[in-house]
């Protein structure tokens, strides 16, 4: 019995020493949260104008149909286009009409419809650049 009690004391003693050694090693490697809040260059949170609400919606009406966009710049650029250009972009990209079908709707050939689609996209790109420069 005496030998078993001595053995248990030795085991408990070494377990305690190992525990203290592990705890001191861990403390040397860790940085406390208090230290991080004291430093000026480690803020916990930031706010930035580049983080936008992903659920914000911009409904626009084109050709009697309401399209919901999630990009405000795109919605503003589309609304600033002439009505015919808006309709052509809507028909091609949102309505999934072919160039041939768009040309037939306006009484033109397919290549003329492609030209109108291309020019509408160029105007949209220019408007988007203007709106993005205004935001900066």
N, C-alpha and C positions, 0 to 999 in steps of 0.2 A: 504494500500500500504506500509505504514511504517512497519507494522508487517511482511509482506511478505519479504521485503528487509532484515529485521533483521534475519528472519528465514534462508534466503539464505546465509547470511554472516556466520551464525553459522554452517550451513551444509558444506560450503566451507572450513571454518576454521578446522573443525574436519576431513574432508576428506584430507586436507593438512597434518594435524598432523598424521593421520593414514598412509598416503603415506610415510612421513619421517620416521616413526617408522618401517614400513615394509622394506624400503630401508636400514636402518641401521642394521636391523636384517639380511638381505640378505648379506650385506657387511661383517658382522662378520662370517658368515658361508662359504663364498666363498673364494677361493684362486685365485689370479690373475695369468695369464699366465706369466707375468714378474717374479713373484716369482719362478715359476717352472723353468724358463730358468736360473735363477741365481743359483739354486741348482745344484750341480755336480752329484747327484745320481738320478736325474730324466731326463734322455735324452729323447728327442722327437722321435728319431729314432735310430735304431741300424742296423748293418749289421753283418750277421753271416754266417759261411760256411755251416750251416745246412739248410739254406733256399736256395733251388735250384730252378731253373727255371722249373715250371711244364710243360712247353711246349717243353722242350728240348727232342729231339728224337734221338734214336740210332738204325739206320737200320742195320740189319745183314741178311746175305743170308745163308739159310740152305735148302738143297735138291732142289736147284734151285728156292726157294721161298724167297721173302724178308719179314722179320718180323720186325716191328717197335716196339722197346721197349722204355719205358720212364725211366728205371733205368739203369744208366751207369755201375754200378757194375755188374748187372746181364748180361748185354751185353758183358762186358769184360770177365766174368767168362764163359759164353757160348762159346765165341770165343777161349778160351784157352783149351777147352775140345777137345779130339780126334774126328775126323770126324764122326765115327760110333756112339759115345755117343751123339753127337749133333743131328744126324739124329734121333736117338731113342727118345730123348726128344722132338724134333720137331713133330715127328709122333704121339706121345702119348698125348702131351699137346696142341699143336697148330693144328695138323691135326685131332685130336679126333679119332685116330685109336684105336681099342681094342688091348689087349695083344695078343689075338689069331691072329688077322690080322698082327700084327708086327712080330709075330713068323713065320707065313706063308711067309712073305716077305723075311725073312732071312733064311728060310728053317729049322726052329727050332720049338720046341713045345711052348705052352703058358707059362709054368713055366720058361723056359729058357728066354723067352722074358721078363717076370716079373723080373727075376734076372738081366738082362741087364738094364732094366729101373731103378731098385733100385740102382744098382751100379753107373749108370750115375747120379742119383740124389745125391748120397753120394759124388761123385767127384765134382758136382756142388756146393754142400754145403761147401765143403772144400775150393774150389776156392773163394766162396763168403766171407768166413771168412778171408782168406788171403787178399783179396782186401779191406775188411772193416778195417782190422788192419793196412794196409798200409796208409789208408786215415787218421787215427787218429794221 
